[in-house]
Amino acid sequence: MSYLGRMSRFQFILACAVPPLVVLAAPPEPALRLVLQHERPVITTRHPDAAANKYGFEGGRVVKIGAVYQLFTSEMVADPIWVKMRLGYWRSADGLTWKRVTTVFESSGEFQGKDPRAALWSPLPVFDDAGNRWNLFYVAYRSAPGTGGQFLLNHKGEIWRAVSAKPGRDGIGGPYKDVGVVIRPGPDSGEWEGLQGTDSFFPYRVDGKWYALYGSARTEKVPIEHWLVGMASASAIGGPWKRMSSLNPAPIEKVFIENPIVEPLPKGGYLCVYDSNVPDSIGYAFSADGVHWNAGMALVIQPKAKVWSKDVRTPLGLVAEGGGVYTVYYTGFEQEPDWKALLAGNAGKTSCAVGLVRLRLEER
């Protein structure tokens, strides 16, 4: 007798009432391909609007509203390098010709480890639909000369949140008002987090909930052990933000990842781009659900022998241009950096500029 023949009428009705199992396919893991390399930087310390900027630019984010590109970036304006900082706001109608609009915030430059806002870094604008406002997240550090082999130039980082006074997407230019710290070193910090404190933070939304990749580094001694990132979550963009300890550190990189920025993809899933330690490259990684991340990949964005940047640094996000093409702005050293001297606070002839490439998103 068949199995159906052994079923009771009630069992048969129940079996017919259960819908068939539907397996949803995960979005395909993408690959980024280089389409265009702009061989010269678009913003340097020689720009007329950068006359007061001694050492250049590092980190931040570019977003596009309508046809206008909007850049928030860290400006290394004076000595001590990496301590006396401004968070600058720039605009461009064509993506190539830029105009500085304003200083959003400026650090004190205090260099005895007393001021928690001695150095300000990594301004990242994120739009909150619920509040209909742009939020600006950035890092504030204490700073001091290194002692006993410790890297104290920037340490005990805290992530500040500021909100634009103007509603809507056109309010991206601010002015911005600080509303408080959203995450800092504390008893819930992981063992992988170190003296650097929280060194980056990028929030993004998944199915009505907020998540963020945040970074830290063990700078208790030089050479520095690692820079890594972990996951945090919150029900609203303003928090309270909680570290997701069971997922941390994220498996994107094992030694070095800094300043990841996340973008949702048209076919599903999420892609982050970040500062990689692979020469002439940026890093990128994929997450199907926005929470669990795959191992990262390196993409060479300066493949030619003669390039403007002697050390590619930080991608400033993915700007969608349509048809699977993205513009990626990035910062880089115009001279070969002397890392030993820089870690000791000796800037030399250091200058960092902003360049761009165009990439195409393809299925792997």
C-alpha positions in Angstrom: 0.0 0.0 0.0 1.3 3.4 -0.9 2.1 6.0 1.8 -1.0 8.0 0.6 -3.1 4.9 1.2 -1.9 4.7 4.8 -2.8 8.4 5.5 -6.0 9.3 7.3 -8.5 11.7 5.7 -7.5 14.4 8.2 -3.8 13.9 7.4 -4.5 14.1 3.7 -6.4 17.4 4.1 -3.5 18.8 6.2 -0.9 17.8 3.7 -2.8 19.4 0.8 -3.2 22.7 2.8 0.5 23.2 3.4 2.0 25.3 0.7 5.0 24.0 -1.1 8.4 25.0 0.2 9.9 28.0 -1.6 13.6 28.5 -1.5 14.7 32.1 -2.2 17.9 32.3 -4.1 20.6 34.5 -2.5 21.5 37.5 -4.6 24.6 36.8 -6.8 27.9 37.8 -5.4 29.2 40.7 -7.5 32.6 41.7 -8.8 33.9 45.2 -9.4 35.8 45.9 -12.6 37.8 48.9 -13.5 36.3 50.9 -16.4 38.1 54.3 -16.3 41.1 55.5 -14.3 41.4 59.3 -14.0 45.2 59.8 -14.2 45.3 63.0 -12.2 43.7 63.9 -8.9 40.7 66.2 -8.9 41.4 68.0 -5.6 44.9 68.7 -4.2 46.5 71.1 -1.7 47.2 73.2 -4.8 43.5 73.9 -5.3 42.6 77.6 -4.7 40.1 76.6 -2.0 42.8 74.5 -0.2 45.3 77.3 0.4 45.0 76.8 4.2 45.3 73.0 4.0 48.9 72.0 4.6 48.7 68.2 4.2 45.6 67.4 2.2 42.7 65.0 2.4 41.9 61.6 3.9 38.7 59.7 4.2 35.0 60.9 4.1 32.2 60.3 1.6 30.9 61.5 -1.7 27.1 61.3 -2.4 25.2 62.5 -5.5 22.0 64.4 -5.2 20.4 65.0 -8.5 23.3 65.9 -10.8 25.5 67.4 -8.0 28.3 65.6 -6.3 28.7 66.4 -2.5 31.9 65.6 -0.7 32.6 65.5 3.1 36.2 64.9 3.9 38.9 65.1 6.6 41.3 68.0 5.9 44.8 67.8 7.5 45.2 71.5 7.7 48.2 72.1 10.1 50.6 70.6 12.6 50.6 68.3 14.3 49.7 66.2 11.2 46.6 64.1 11.7 45.7 66.1 14.8 44.8 69.7 13.7 41.9 68.9 11.4 38.9 70.4 9.6 35.9 68.5 8.3 35.3 70.2 5.0 32.2 70.2 2.7 32.8 70.5 -1.1 30.4 70.4 -4.2 30.8 69.7 -7.9 28.4 69.9 -10.8 30.5 67.6 -13.1 32.5 65.5 -10.6 35.8 67.0 -11.8 35.7 70.7 -10.9 35.2 71.2 -7.2 34.3 74.1 -5.0 34.8 74.2 -1.2 31.6 75.4 0.5 32.3 75.4 4.2 34.0 74.0 7.3 31.5 71.7 9.2 33.7 71.2 12.3 37.3 72.0 13.3 39.4 70.1 15.9 41.3 71.9 18.7 44.7 70.3 17.8 45.5 69.9 21.5 48.4 67.5 21.8 48.6 66.5 25.5 45.9 63.8 25.5 43.4 66.0 27.4 40.8 67.1 24.8 38.5 64.3 23.5 38.0 66.4 20.3 41.7 67.1 19.7 41.4 65.4 16.2 38.3 65.0 14.1 38.1 62.5 11.3 36.0 60.6 8.7 32.8 62.6 8.2 30.2 60.3 6.7 26.7 61.7 5.8 23.8 59.2 6.0 20.2 60.2 5.2 17.5 59.2 7.7 14.0 58.8 6.1 12.2 58.6 9.4 13.6 62.0 10.6 13.9 63.4 7.0 17.3 64.7 7.8 20.9 64.1 6.9 23.0 62.7 9.8 26.8 63.2 9.9 28.9 60.6 11.7 32.5 61.4 12.5 35.4 60.3 14.8 36.8 62.4 17.6 40.2 61.4 19.2 42.4 62.4 22.0 46.0 63.1 20.8 49.4 63.0 22.4 53.1 62.2 21.4 53.8 58.5 21.5 55.5 57.1 24.6 56.7 53.6 25.5 56.1 52.3 22.0 52.4 53.3 22.1 50.7 55.0 19.1 49.0 57.9 20.9 48.8 60.4 18.0 45.1 59.6 17.8 43.5 57.3 20.5 40.4 56.6 22.4 38.2 57.4 19.4 34.5 58.1 19.9 31.8 58.4 17.2 29.8 61.6 17.2 26.5 62.1 15.5 25.4 65.5 14.1 22.1 66.4 12.4 21.4 68.9 9.7 19.3 71.9 10.7 17.6 71.7 7.2 15.1 68.9 6.4 15.1 66.9 3.2 17.8 65.6 1.0 18.6 69.1 -0.2 19.6 69.9 3.5 22.9 68.0 3.1 24.9 71.2 3.4 23.7 71.8 6.9 24.5 73.6 9.2 25.0 70.5 11.4 24.5 70.4 15.2 26.1 67.8 17.4 23.6 65.6 19.3 26.0 63.3 21.1 28.3 60.2 21.0 26.7 57.0 19.6 29.5 54.5 20.3 32.8 54.6 22.2 35.2 52.2 23.9 33.6 50.5 26.9 32.9 47.3 28.8 31.2 45.8 25.8 34.2 46.4 23.5 35.7 43.2 22.1 39.1 41.8 22.7 40.1 42.7 19.2 39.4 46.4 19.9 42.3 48.5 21.2 43.7 51.8 22.3 42.7 53.4 19.0 39.1 53.3 20.2 36.4 53.4 17.6 38.1 54.6 14.5 35.2 54.4 11.9 31.5 54.0 11.8 29.1 53.7 8.9 25.3 53.1 9.5 23.0 51.6 6.9 19.5 50.3 6.9 18.3 46.7 6.4 14.6 45.9 6.4 13.7 48.8 8.7 16.6 48.1 11.2 19.9 50.0 11.3 23.3 48.3 11.2 26.8 49.7 11.2 30.3 48.5 10.4 32.6 50.1 13.0 36.4 49.8 13.3 39.1 49.7 15.9 42.9 49.0 16.1 45.3 47.6 18.7 47.7 50.5 18.8 49.0 49.7 22.2 52.4 49.1 20.6 54.2 49.7 17.3 54.2 47.8 14.9 50.4 47.9 15.2 48.8 44.4 15.4 45.8 45.0 13.3 42.9 47.2 12.1 39.6 45.3 12.0 35.8 46.0 11.9 32.8 44.7 13.7 29.0 44.9 13.5 26.7 47.1 15.6 22.9 47.5 15.4 20.1 49.8 16.5 16.4 50.3 16.0 16.8 54.0 15.1 19.7 55.9 13.5 20.3 57.8 16.8 20.6 54.5 18.8 21.2 53.2 21.3 23.8 51.3 19.3 24.8 47.9 20.5 27.9 45.8 19.4 26.9 42.5 17.9 29.6 40.5 19.7 28.8 37.1 18.2 29.6 38.4 14.8 32.8 40.4 15.7 35.2 40.9 14.3 33.7 40.7 10.8 35.5 38.2 8.6 36.1 40.7 5.8 39.8 41.0 6.5 42.2 39.4 9.0 44.8 42.1 9.3 43.8 45.4 7.8 40.5 47.1 6.9 39.6 50.7 7.6 36.7 53.1 6.8 34.2 50.7 5.1 31.2 52.4 3.4 28.1 50.2 2.5 25.8 50.5 -0.5 22.7 48.4 -1.2 22.7 46.8 -4.6 19.9 46.8 -7.2 19.7 43.0 -7.4 19.8 42.5 -3.6 22.6 42.3 -1.2 25.1 44.9 0.0 28.6 45.9 -1.0 31.1 47.7 1.1 34.3 49.4 -0.2 37.2 50.1 2.2 40.8 51.0 2.6 43.0 48.0 1.8 46.7 47.3 2.5 47.1 45.8 -1.0 49.2 48.2 -3.1 47.4 50.4 -5.7 44.1 48.9 -4.6 40.9 49.4 -2.7 39.0 46.5 -0.9 35.4 45.5 -1.4 33.2 42.8 0.2 29.7 41.4 -0.3 26.9 40.6 2.2 23.7 38.8 1.0 21.7 40.0 4.0 23.6 43.1 5.2 24.6 41.4 8.4 26.9 38.5 7.5 29.9 39.5 5.4 32.0 37.5 3.0 35.8 37.6 2.8 37.0 40.8 1.0 38.6 41.2 -2.4 41.2 43.7 -3.5 40.7 45.7 -6.7 43.6 47.4 -8.4 42.5 50.9 -9.4 45.9 52.2 -10.5 47.1 49.6 -13.0 49.5 51.8 -15.0 53.2 52.3 -14.2 52.9 56.1 -14.0 50.2 57.0 -11.5 49.5 60.1 -9.4 49.2 58.3 -6.0 52.2 56.6 -4.5 50.0 55.0 -1.9 46.2 54.5 -2.5 44.3 55.1 0.7 40.6 55.4 1.3 37.6 55.0 -1.1 34.9 57.6 -0.4 31.9 55.3 -1.2 30.1 54.1 -4.3 28.3 56.7 -6.4 25.7 55.0 -8.7 25.8 56.4 -12.2 23.3 54.0 -13.8 23.8 50.9 -15.9 25.8 49.2 -13.2 28.5 51.9 -13.3 29.8 53.5 -10.2 32.1 56.5 -9.6 34.5 55.9 -6.7 36.5 58.8 -5.3 39.5 57.9 -3.2 42.3 59.6 -1.3 46.0 58.9 -1.7 49.5 60.1 -1.0 51.1 62.1 -3.7 54.6 61.3 -2.4 55.8 57.9 -1.1 54.9 58.0 2.6 57.6 57.5 5.2 55.5 55.6 7.7 58.1 55.4 10.4 58.5 59.1 10.4 54.7 59.7 10.1 54.0 57.5 13.1 56.6 59.5 15.1 54.8 62.7 14.1 57.2 63.9 11.4 55.2 64.9 8.4 57.9 65.8 6.0 56.6 66.6 2.5 53.4 64.6 3.0 50.4 65.6 0.9 47.2 63.6 0.2 44.8 64.3 -2.7 41.5 63.1 -4.0 41.2 61.1 -7.2 38.5 59.1 -9.0 37.9 55.9 -11.0 34.8 54.4 -12.6 33.9 50.8 -11.9 31.4 48.4 -13.3 29.4 46.0 -11.1 29.3 42.5 -12.7 28.1 39.1 -11.5 30.9 36.8 -10.5 
